[in-house]
Amino acid sequence: MAIIHLLDDDVAVTDACAFLLESLGYEVRCWNDGGCFLSQADLRQTGALLLDMRMPGLDGQSVHEEMRQRGSTLGVVFLTGHGDVPMAVEQMKRGAVDFLQKPVSAGPLQIALEHALAVSASAFARQSIIRCYQQLTPKECELAALVAKGLMNREIASVMNIAVRTVEVHRARVMEKMQAGSLAELVNRLQQVL
């Protein structure tokens, strides 16, 4: 199950949000310090972060930037009492899913978090595909690019100057390493990384 992380220096706010979100069926983890969150939370998972903008030490903008630098797949929703339109626009340009003003009612909060979870699931799936692709040898990468272009085994053999049987062996390895069950699935996965 995806986790909703709450990061706010105001313990009363995280407790109230946690109570609300848990009553809606979410698994929630509360944080009151940006440094602790960054050092202890799994940033590469499917989940969402409800992030306060103003906090002592690392503020929300700094936490968000550090998450971007680390390749986090968490969907970020800012929740702040001190936001303005330029701040919201800037964070959305940097990849935040939403920017909400405190106090927020349950409906808009849940909609924002569901959107963040969907964005996160997509980012996590893409990173998984990239990790698979990084396991391919240079020869397999070359073959994968030709498969993604729609070339048949005989055409690939001609382009790569190898035997058709060798193409079949490499293609089977590419399918296995890319965790694809069919040619269509392989092409779909390759199109996300090429």
N, C-alpha and C positions, 0 to 999 in steps of 0.2 A: 504494500500500500504506500502511496506517495505521502510524504510528510510535508506539513505546512510549518515552516519556521517563522517565528515571530521575533523580531529584533527591535526592541525599544528600551530606552534607559528607564522608562517609567514602569515599574513593576505592576502597578495597578492596571495600567493599560494592557500589558501582556496577559495578566491574569484574567481580565474581563474578556479579551479577545479569545484567549484559549478556551474559556468556559463556553463562549458562544460557538466557536468552531467545533469543539468536541461534541456539543449538543447536536450539531449538524452532521456528525459522523466522521469528521476529519481526525487524523492523527496529528498532534501538535507538539512542537518542541519550542520552548521559550528561551530567549537569550536577552541579556541586558547589557552586553558589551560587544562591540563590533570585533575587537581583537580576538576575544574568546570564540565568537562565532566562526571567524575565518580560520582559526587554528584547529577547531574541533569538529565542525560540521562537515559532512560529505557534500562537497559542492558539485560533484558529478553524479547526480542521481536525478530521478524524476521527482520533482517537488516544487514548492513555491516558497518564496521569502516575502513576508509582509514586513516592510522595512521603514522605520522612522527616518525622517530626513535630518532632524537636529538631535544630536547626542554628543555628550562630552567625549573627548578622545577622538576616535574615528567616527565621523558623521556618516549619514546614509550614502551620500555621494561618493565618499572615499571607499566605503564597503562595496558599493556597486562597481566602482572602477576596478578594485582589486579582484572581484569575482570575474569580471570581464577578462582581466589579464590572465587569470588562472583557467579560463575556458569553462567556467561553470555552466551547467545545464539547468540550473534552477530558474524558474520564472520569477521575476521580481515585480512586486507591486509596492509602490511607495504609499505610505499612510502618514500624513503629517498635518500638524496644526499650523504650520508656518510656511506653507507653499504658496507660490504664485504661478501665473501662466508661463513666464519664461523658464522658470525652474522645471516645471512639468514638461514643457516642450523639449528642453535639453535632455532630461532623463529618458524620455521616450525615444529620442534620436539615438541615445546610447544603449537602447535595447530593453528598457523597462516595459513591462506589459501594460501597466496602468499607474495612475497617480491619483490617489484619493485624499480628500480632506477630512480631518477629524472634526467632529464625530461623524462616523459613517454608519448607516443602517445595515442590517444583515443582508438585504437583497443585493445592493450594489457590491458589497464586499464579497459575497459568494460568487457573483457573476465574474468579478475580477479574478478571483482565485481559481475558478474553473478554467478561465481563459489562460491564466498563468500555467496551470497544470498541463493544459493541452500544448502550449508552446514548449514547455519543459520536456514533455514526452517526445515531441518531434525532435528537439535538439539532442536529447539523449540517444534516440534511435540513429540519428545522423552520425553522432560521435562513435557509436558502436560500429557502424558501417565503415567509417574512416579507420578505426582500429583494425578491422578485418582487412581492409585494402592495404594497410601498411605492412601486413604480413606477406604480401605478394613479392616475389622476386622481380627484378627488372624485366626479365623475359615474360613473366606472367602479366606484368603491368602492360607491356606492349600488346600482348595477346588480348587482354581484357579490353583495351581501348578499341581494338579492331572488332571484337565481339559487340561492344556497345554501339559501334557504327553500323552493325547489321551484316557484317561480312560472314559468309559461309566458311566452313572448315577448309575447303579447297582454296578459296580466295585468300584466307589467312595464311595457309601454307605457302602460297605463291609470294605474298607480300613479305613474309618473314624468312623465306627461303629455307623452309624446313619441310619434313614429310607430313602428310595428312595425319598419320598415326601419332606423330609427336604433338601436333595441334590438339588432337583428342585427349592425350595424356595431360597436357598443360591446361586445357579447358576444364577437365575434370578436377584438377587441383585448384583452379581458380574458383570453381563452383563450391568446392568444399571449404576453402579458406574464406570465401565471401558468405558462407552459410546460406546459399541460395538453393532452393529445392527445384527450381525450374529455370529455363532460359529467360523467360519473361521477368522472373524475380531477380535474376542476376543482372539483366540489363537495367532494370529499375534501380537497383542498388548502385550500380556503376555510374548511372547518370547523376546520382547525388554527390559523387566524389570527383568525377572527371570534368 
